[in-house]
Amino acid sequence: MMAKTILVVDDDPNIRDVVVFALEKANMGTAQASDGHQALQMAKQGAHDLIILDINMPEMDGLEACKALRKTSDVPILFLSSRDEEIDKVIGFELGADDYLTKPFSPRELVARVKAILKRSNTQQTAKSEKPKDILTCGALKVESDKHQASWNDHAVDLTGTEFSILQGMAKHPDRVFDRDQIMNMAYNSSTYVSDRTIDSHIRNIRNKFAKIGCDKLITTMHGVGYKLTP
């Protein structure tokens, strides 16, 4: 199997060296960029399996770079930032990030999170090798595991790997109400903990993407309990 290539974007060369060393030790290929503009150019020129993106950078910060990337690409993004307020994490997820890790960080945890994101984003290839076709439906919603694609009334919706995992998990049991812990388990591995607001942010992001194509009631909030798909 070909090694995964990770684009590491940070204006601090020392941080880049630490991240690159940890990733290459885990048998992953790497590329480096020092600011958001350079990251966008490299993302256009080469295929990367995941982007590690610092938020606080000159010229173009990570949030703006993420916003620009999400207009044309669904490549997984992991934010790496010294900002540890919950609102910063929520904003990052709402812009389309797959995960968020604060500095200072453990290189071992960083590699574990990268592997978890890559595993989720590889659902399409895994599904193709295991099943010729796997389609889940709930009303006009269609979730195609083999294509790693979701659509409503045949209008495709671009979801991040985390968002797709959540929607796929809910579509498998369309009549069930899921609490936040259950949704967290759909989106992350068992060793990763995120806050309730992060889960709410992912749900809101999914809703907003479907609302743009006319589906404004995809997921219903069951107050005090959790969420369920709307038929």
C-alpha positions in Angstrom: 0.0 0.0 0.0 1.3 3.4 -0.9 2.3 5.7 1.9 -0.1 8.5 2.7 1.2 12.0 2.0 0.5 14.7 4.6 0.8 18.5 3.9 2.1 20.2 7.0 1.3 23.9 7.1 2.9 26.1 9.9 4.9 29.3 9.9 7.1 27.9 12.7 9.9 25.7 11.2 10.5 24.0 14.5 6.9 22.9 14.8 7.0 21.7 11.2 10.2 19.7 12.0 8.5 18.0 15.0 5.4 17.1 13.0 7.3 15.9 10.0 9.6 13.7 12.1 6.6 12.1 13.9 4.7 11.4 10.6 7.7 10.1 8.8 8.5 7.8 11.7 5.0 6.5 11.2 5.9 5.7 7.6 3.9 8.6 6.1 5.2 10.9 3.3 5.2 14.7 4.0 5.3 18.1 2.3 5.6 21.4 3.9 4.2 25.0 3.6 4.9 28.0 5.7 1.6 30.0 5.2 -1.9 29.7 3.9 -1.1 31.1 0.4 1.6 28.5 -0.1 -0.6 25.8 1.2 -3.3 26.6 -1.3 -0.8 26.6 -4.2 0.6 23.2 -3.1 -2.9 21.8 -2.6 -3.7 22.7 -6.2 -0.4 21.2 -7.6 -0.2 17.9 -5.7 -2.5 15.3 -4.3 -2.3 15.1 -0.5 -4.2 12.7 1.7 -4.5 15.1 4.6 -3.6 18.6 5.6 -2.3 19.6 9.0 -3.1 23.3 9.2 -1.9 25.9 11.8 -4.4 28.7 12.5 -2.1 31.6 13.5 0.0 32.4 10.4 0.9 35.6 8.6 -0.4 36.5 5.2 -3.3 34.1 5.3 -4.3 32.3 8.5 -5.5 28.7 8.7 -9.1 29.6 9.0 -9.1 31.5 5.7 -7.0 28.8 4.1 -9.5 26.1 5.2 -12.4 28.2 3.9 -10.7 28.5 0.5 -9.9 24.8 0.4 -13.4 23.8 1.2 -14.7 25.6 -2.0 -12.9 23.1 -4.2 -11.7 20.2 -2.1 -12.9 17.7 0.6 -9.3 16.7 1.6 -9.3 16.0 5.4 -8.0 18.9 7.5 -6.6 18.7 11.0 -6.2 22.1 12.7 -3.2 22.6 14.9 -3.4 25.7 17.0 -2.4 27.4 20.3 -6.0 28.6 20.6 -7.7 26.3 23.1 -11.0 28.0 23.7 -14.0 25.9 22.8 -15.4 28.6 20.5 -12.2 28.4 18.4 -12.7 24.7 18.0 -16.4 25.1 17.0 -15.5 27.7 14.4 -12.8 25.3 13.0 -15.3 22.5 12.7 -17.9 24.7 11.1 -15.5 25.7 8.4 -15.0 22.0 7.6 -12.2 20.7 9.7 -12.1 17.0 10.6 -10.2 17.4 13.8 -8.6 20.0 16.1 -5.5 19.6 18.2 -4.1 22.3 20.5 -0.5 23.2 21.2 1.5 22.1 23.0 0.7 18.6 21.6 2.0 15.1 21.9 3.5 13.9 18.6 2.1 10.4 19.4 -1.4 11.8 19.8 -1.0 13.8 16.6 -0.1 10.7 14.6 -3.0 8.8 16.2 -5.5 11.4 15.2 -4.0 11.6 11.7 -4.4 7.8 11.4 -8.0 8.0 12.6 -8.9 10.7 10.1 -7.3 8.7 7.3 -9.1 5.6 8.3 -12.5 7.4 8.1 -11.6 9.0 4.7 -10.7 5.6 3.3 -14.3 4.3 3.8 -14.9 4.6 0.0 -12.0 2.3 -0.9 -12.8 -0.2 1.9 -16.4 -0.3 0.9 -15.6 -1.0 -2.7 -13.4 -3.9 -1.8 -15.9 -5.4 0.6 -19.2 -4.8 -1.2 -20.1 -3.9 -4.8 -22.8 -1.5 -3.5 -24.1 -0.4 -0.2 -26.9 2.3 -0.3 -28.8 3.6 2.7 -31.9 5.6 2.2 -34.2 7.6 4.4 -36.9 9.4 2.4 -35.1 11.5 -0.2 -31.8 11.0 1.6 -29.4 8.6 0.0 -26.0 7.6 1.5 -23.8 5.5 -0.7 -21.0 3.9 1.3 -19.1 2.6 -1.8 -18.9 6.1 -3.3 -18.6 7.8 0.1 -21.3 10.1 -1.2 -24.5 11.6 0.3 -27.3 13.2 -1.7 -30.9 14.5 -1.3 -33.3 14.2 -4.2 -30.3 13.2 -6.3 -28.4 16.4 -5.4 -24.9 15.5 -4.1 -23.7 17.1 -0.9 -20.0 17.5 -0.1 -19.3 16.2 3.4 -16.1 15.9 5.3 -15.0 12.4 6.4 -16.3 13.1 9.9 -19.6 14.5 8.7 -20.1 11.5 6.4 -19.4 9.0 9.2 -22.0 10.7 11.4 -24.7 10.7 8.7 -23.9 7.2 7.6 -24.2 6.0 11.2 -27.6 7.7 11.6 -28.9 6.4 8.2 -28.2 2.8 9.3 -30.9 3.3 12.0 -33.2 6.0 10.7 -35.8 5.5 13.5 -33.4 5.7 16.3 -32.6 8.8 18.5 -28.9 9.1 19.0 -27.3 10.9 22.0 -24.1 12.8 21.7 -21.9 10.0 23.0 -23.3 7.6 20.3 -22.6 10.3 17.6 -19.1 10.8 19.0 -18.4 7.1 18.6 -19.6 7.3 15.0 -17.2 10.1 14.2 -14.1 9.3 16.3 -12.1 6.4 17.6 -12.7 5.3 21.2 -9.5 7.1 22.5 -10.7 10.5 21.3 -12.9 12.8 23.3 -14.6 15.9 22.0 -17.1 18.2 23.7 -20.9 18.2 23.2 -20.6 21.6 21.4 -18.2 20.0 18.9 -20.8 17.3 18.1 -23.5 20.0 17.9 -21.2 21.9 15.4 -20.9 18.8 13.2 -24.7 18.4 13.2 -25.2 22.0 12.4 -22.7 21.8 9.6 -24.5 18.8 8.0 -27.8 20.6 8.3 -26.4 23.8 6.7 -25.0 21.9 3.7 -28.3 20.1 3.1 -30.3 23.3 3.6 -28.4 24.9 0.7 -30.0 22.4 -1.7 -33.5 22.7 -0.2 -33.5 20.2 2.6 -33.9 22.3 5.7 -35.1 19.6 8.1 -32.7 16.7 7.7 -31.9 16.1 11.3 -34.4 16.8 14.2 -33.2 17.8 17.6 -34.9 15.7 20.4 -34.5 18.2 23.3 -32.8 16.6 26.3 -32.1 13.4 24.4 -30.2 13.9 21.1 -30.7 13.8 17.4 -32.6 11.7 14.8 -33.0 11.7 11.0 -36.2 13.3 9.8 -38.1 10.9 7.4 
